[in-house]
Amino acid sequence: MIYKADQHARENMGPLFKEMDSTIVLSYLQGHMGTGWVDNLENPTVAQITVGIFVFYAGNPHTKEVNELLLNLPDFTLAIVESDEWKEMIETVHQGAFEKFSRYRFEKDRKHIDREHIQNIMSELPEDYEIKNVDDEIVKKASFHDLSEDFISQFNSEDDFIQRGMGYAILHERRVVSAATSFSIYDDGIEIEVASDPDYRRKGLASIVSAALMLECLDQGKHPSWDGANQESVELAKKLGYVLKDSYDTYFIESKN
């Protein structure tokens, strides 16, 4: 049997995930968002963290509750584990129902982010476009949500995002055509989510709006963490000054439920 983690169990989960380099994991362990599951509330030997579609596993992959945890998924899952043993368990339990691909981690060091460089990128905003903080008005715009359903999805509500999150949007003719927000938050920073309207790509808008959000993070003493889903995201991150650390396996799993 598995148990949904309460605050006490969440604190006990920390050592299981100590080797996992993910700010999304931190967002749960530090109590900001997400849910956790364990085999034992007092002394967990295996655990699961779910934040949106991201699911992380750690602990002993041969514990009898592992199968139950591996089936405890949202409708669409990006599952991330560290060891080959865990990867073998995922591939066995979800045989024929997963796709394995690479995501890309970047160094989490603020010294790599050059304020002058990102200010120069922001200055490239084309005429007839405006950049604005995501406020009470923008967060309600359909054009904002159409770009990405993950801009504020980890927050309890639009008001909760305004209170705890951060973001910037580029508007053209009063419509949001590119935006960057805090997908998740942790004590020392955010994980960036960025998206642009396909009709407005190749204009540098994603880099400009990301630079604005990065600058806001620096002003608040927070780190704007970047995790790349594909090569396009990697190249954008490098343009902004991020330093690639490594790639890691990710499993896309569509729930059988």
Buried (B, 14 or more C-beta within 10 A) or exposed (E): EBBEBEEEBBEBBEEBBEEBBBBBBBBBBBEBBBEBBBBBBEEBBBBBBBBBBBBBBBBBBEBEBBEBBBBBBBEEBBBBBBEEEBBEBBEEBBEEEBEEEBBBBBBBEBEEBEEEBBEEBBEEBEEEBEBBEBEEEBBEBEBBBEBBEBBBBBBEEBEEBBEBBBBBBBBBEEBBBBBBBBBBBBEBBBBBBBBBBEEBEEBBBBBBBBBBBBBBBBEEEBBBBBBBEEEEBBEBBBBBBBEBBEEBBBBBBEEEE
